[in-house]
Structure formats: structure tokens, C-alpha cells
Amino acid sequence: MKARSHELDRVVLEAVSDDYLSFESLVSKLSQSNLAHDAVLDIERMLLSAISNHLVGAYLIHADPPYATEVGANPETIRRYWFCITDEGREYLRRLPSRHGTIRRCPEC
């Protein structure tokens, strides 16, 4: 996998690692970095791949319980949902190379 792809994976996973984030918010957040300049389709592809690999979940958000309902996403619907990292995604993120090319270690290691 190319370094740019790893970097996009890392920034997307980091962006959704704290809370649910809408597609529009994710694109806006990433557009502040050079990585996401004109990369909306790359973000869509990365999210769809991350969802299929169980690294990120796609959700509908509700005002009442249950506050979030996990849904399947596809290229036609992905812009409607909110995204949050999964436990598997957190583990994958820990193993990704950092910006300086070293492998991250989990805090408890």
C-alpha cells in the first residue's frame, strides 16, 4: 500500500475516533489538511473500505434512544450517515505507521 494511502487511512480513522462525525464534517475537517484537497471520492472509498473491514461503523443518529443505529453504506448513501471508529479500527490505527514512519505502540504496551 502506498504511503499516501496509509496517511489518508490514518487521518480518516483519527478524525472519527473521538465521536460520531457526519460525512460533511469529516470532509470539512480533512479539507484543512493538504491530504484531502479535492479528495472527496478518496474519502468515500476509504470509508466504504473501512466499513467493509469493520474499522468504522456507519450510523443514523436519533434524538431519542437508541441514539445511533448502525446501517450499511454504499456509494449512493454514504453521504447521509455519521461515522465512528470501531474497536477493530482503534487497533488498526495503533498499528499504522506514524507520520514519521514508525509503528505506533498502544499506550499499555
Secondary structure as UniProt FT lines:
FT   HELIX           3..15
FT   STRAND          21..22
FT   HELIX           23..31
FT   HELIX           34..36
FT   TURN            37..38
FT   HELIX           40..52
FT   TURN            53..54
FT   STRAND          56..61
FT   STRAND          68..71
FT   TURN            75..77
FT   HELIX           78..80
FT   STRAND          82..85
FT   HELIX           87..95
FT   TURN            99..100
FT   TURN            107..108
//
